[in-house]
Each structure stands twice: as C-alpha cells, then as structure tokens.
C-alpha cells in the first residue's frame, strides 16, 4: 500500500551529519491513491458517524463511544497495525498515520481511538507471545475489546521507572497479585484490557496484560482542561489477580515495552497534531472572510493575514517533517521480517530522535495555530459556541503526553550523541578557530538555494553546539538541562528546515516553479525566521560552555545573512488562502 519504494533507507539520527536529496525522502505528495481512499473512509466515518453524535460524546456517554469504536472496527480502522494472521490488515505506518490525521477532526474521540490502537494494542502486537496475540488481537481489531495503557502513577510521571505498583507471585506460582494505582489513563473508564506496568518483587519493572475481570477498578472521571469527551481515570489495583501467562515480554524488561511503544505514539501524534492545525487554520480562514469590521472583512487586514500565513507555514513544514519521518520508518520496515517483533522494534527505535523532534515541533505548532485561531475569532474565540476555544483547550495536552516536550528536549541531543557517536562530531565539526577565520557570508535572496546554504550553517551550528557541550560538561551533561535544551532547539530547526527544503524541491521537480510559488514562499519565510531563532539559541548556549567568547564568535560567523521581505511573502501566502477559502498543501 505504501509508495516508499523510491525512498532510500536512511540510518536514524544521521540527518545532522549527512545531506539528503529530495528523491530520497517521502513527502505528503507521495501518499498513494489507495492510502487516500482508505483515509477517506476514516474521514467519512468521522463526519457522518462521530461528529453527528458529538453532544453524547462530550456528555461522556461511554456506551456511545464504545458503539462508535465498534463501528470503526467494522470499517477496519482499528485493524491497521495488527498483523493479518491475528485479524488485522498489517498496513504500513504511513497509512496508519494518514488515518490518524482524519481522526483529528474530533480530538476527544481521536484520543479514545488512538489510545486503543497504538499504546493499548501495539504492546501485544510487538511483545505478546503467539498465545497472547491469538487471544486478544482479533477482539481488539474488531472493537469488541477496548484497550488502555497504564504507565503513569501519582508519584511517577516522567520518571516512569520509579513506579510503586508491585507484582507478587502467589504461593502456587499461578498468578501475580498487582497492588498499586495508575493515573491519567485514557479509556480508563470503559476499557476491557489494560497494559499495566508493575515491579515484580518490588524491583523488576515488568509489563502485564490485565483484564478488567482480574480486579482492575476505575476511579472517577477526571475534570480536564481539554479532551473532555474522552475517558481519563485512575485505575486501582488492589491485589488484582493476573495469571502468570499474562506477563507481557520478559520479567524485568518492562521499560523496553514502555519506551518502544511510546516511540510509536510520538510517531503517530505528529500527523494528528498537524491535522488538527489544518482544521483550525481552515476555520480561521472562513471566519476571517465572514467577519467584517471597519467596513471590510478582517481577512483583508495585514495582521490577520500575518496570522493566517504563519498558521499555513507551520502546517506545511509540519507535514514535511511528519511524512519524511514516516517514510523513513516504512522503508526500514520493508527490509525486516514483519513477523519478527524484535527486528521491527529495532528498525523503528533507530528513529527515536526524529520521532521526538516531530512530537515536540508539531505539538508546539498546534499550540501556536490554535492560539492564533482564538485571536482571529476575537471575543467569539473565547466562547464555547465557536470552535476556537475547544481546539485551544484540546491542543494543550499534546505537549505533555507521550513524553513531555521538556523530556524530549533532553533526549534529542543525548540520543544523537549516543547513536551517531562523538566521532561524528569530531570528524564533521571544524575547530572554533577555523570558523572564526571565515569571512561572514551574505546569502542573498534566492529561495531554495539560499535555504540550502542556511541549512548548512544551521547544521554546523548544531554540531558545534553538541561538541562544545560534550567538551565542557562531559559525563555531567544530563545535569545541564537548560544548555542541552538550547542545543535541542537548534537540532529541531535543522530537521525542520531540511524537511521543508526537501518537500519544496520535490514539489518543484514534479510541478514546476510557477505552480509552487506559495510553497516556496512558505519555505523562505520559515527558513528566515528559523535562522533568527537558531542564532538566539546559539548565543544563549555560548555562555554556558568553555571558551564562551570564542564560541560566540564562531556562532556569529555561522549565522546566515538572509534579509528578505517577509511581510510581502506572508501577504502572498495569506492571499492564496483567502482566495481558495482553505489550506491546499
């Protein structure tokens, strides 16, 4: 089903050290007709079945949610990631994420479905033995059973391995008694199956498949800021009696289950985030054309145009990052035995850095877009009778769940150093003195060629930032979170810029420069502004490492000079949105 055949296999985490060609990456435009048709089924389901029952969903009528999930199963929307031999479709990750984008039409229902299909079901897909998979997966695929993922505890959020839930083997050796409490469990109020993490003998962090009938008890529904049409409860385990055959994976290897599954969650979250951003952008376009002030539509005012253009830029760049990453994952998976779970997980794990980057960038892009949507609506944006306020509230959780953005910012540089190795930094980073001796380059205003030169400088800045951190802090790098996060921001921008460049280059190659005027303008504006953000992060980082004065000089040499008329570019982008009435890319 995937169209990744022309995409090259790329080692994860190497984007900072190697160049890419547009023909080597997957973009949104490469999504096949078959994948679009399947996503169309999801879109129609959301429009006709889910949105028409929104009042019941937001009233927490869980039988209705269960009914809709069962209907989703009938339409094969719950089967995508499950192997065919266990009642699934065994499709690629692009297809799965593209369906996820359509589900973003209602984030509350999307949370229910996503928690079931990803973090609820995939642990059994990848870590279950044949008996476990045969027992549970067909019924999870159909929607007969609904799953939940129970990792977080009252005193163990980001520090998941500090869990207090214990599992004690019964004297007859046939069961484990689980005792503890889990918090913030999506689908907690109505799930049948719980993936629960507990410490065997108080030490060995282990995953279990727990059925509600084993003794799992749901707490009250949490009163939340957003996603108020999804179930979120505590799950209490009071000597919950779980058969020994329901140990998931190996005893003491629960962290392998948890962290790999969260990688999947981050991978899929990106498409849902950008899908939600597009919905808010289209609402903003429509409202700004209808709302008149001072005798004309507010869409005609410069500052509204700026907002619309900025939202569109984030949608375009976000898509470039999301589908590039998904394409790499699918290509890697083509070269492994799909029935060998460990091979599959290893193939995906190598892209942990890219998954973290996509999670951070898209969640913050969604936050910006929904915030600006409220502003476009003005006072009406603050009203529950209009769509802006709910989108704003629903977006907030995306920076928290699937691993907080703060944790991801720590993981991105440290994983890069671990995966790519310090040798890569030594081989590819010039000395500070060599960079200082350069003549500062004026990059001009040439669209994609200028963006390419900016990308080169941003990558050099990122490599220099990493090598300087290692030299200054060595093994204590994890204690310098503020500095590490600044390096992460530079790395994130490098990936975003390159992804956008590659998408525009591929578009121009396929359609011609004239037909791609708007994508090119979106690229120019994003790269211009990203270069400024990189320069600020680099300047702040320089003060936290050795030889800060010399490092600052080096960073200044690397800072590209790309003065462009971003006001004119944003107006062109906004005018195209207003004319078409919706975002088209």
Secondary structure, DSSP 8 states (H G I E B T S, - for coil): ----TTS----TT-TTTS---GGGS--GGG--HHHHHHHHHHHHHIIIIIGGGHHHHHTT-HHHHHHHHHHHHHTTTT-TTS-GGGTS----HHHHHHHHHHHTTSHHHHHHHHIIIIIITHHHHHH--HHHHHHHHHHHHHTSS-EEEE--BTTBSS-GGG---EEEE-TTSSEEEEEEEEEEEETTTT-SEEEEEEEETTTEEEEEEEEGGGTEEEEEE---SS-TTS-EEEEEEEEEEEEGGGEES-TT-HHHHHHHHHHHHHHHHHHHHHHHHHHHHHHHHHHHHH-EETTEEGGGSHHHHHHHHHHHHHHHHHHHHHHHHHHHHHHHHHTS-TT-HHHHHHHHHTTHHHHHHHHHHHHHHHHHHHHHHHHHHGGGGGSTTSHHHHHHHHHGGGGTSSS-HHHHHHHHHHHHHHHH-HHHHHHH---HHHHHTS---B--S-THHHHHHHHHHHHHHHHHHHHHHHHHHGGGGGG-HHHHHHHHHHHHHHHHHHHHHHHHHHHHHHH-TGGGHHHHHHHHHHHHHHHHHHHHHHHHHHTTSTTHHHHHHHHHHHS-B----HHHHHHHHHHHHHHHSS---
